[in-house]
Amino acid sequence: MELSVIERFPLFESYEKKEKFFTVLGLLFTRQVTLAKAAELLGMSREELSGVLKLMGLEYSYLTKDEVKREKEASEALLR
């Protein structure tokens, strides 16, 4: 029988921890929790969770692309 994605995921040893990780990722990427809260729920630091996301090829930003653009424009205006 073929293993599920959660069972094959190499980061955590138990199915329950893997399931929790994917649940928290869902909350994070739907902006229901912050990166800090997601890290806390997983027992990691923000830096550790950011590193894991990067290793997985997942990009995360709490700001939308439009918000990033506005923030950049505002900071550039301040530097003039």
C-alpha positions, 0 to 999 in steps of 0.5 A: 500500500502506498504511503500518504503525503503526510506519512512520507514527509520527512520532517517529523517522526510521528504522523500526528506531528506531521499532520499538525505541521501541515495544519499550521502551514494551512493556517499560516498561508491563509493568514489566520496566524502569524509566522511567530504564532505558527512557529510557537504552535510548532515549538520552533523559533521564527528563524527555524520555521522560516528556514524550513519553509525556504528548504521546502521551496515555500515563499511566505510573506505576511504582506501581499504583493501590493502591500510590499510595493506600497511599503517599498514606495513609502520607504523610498520616499522617506529616503529622498 
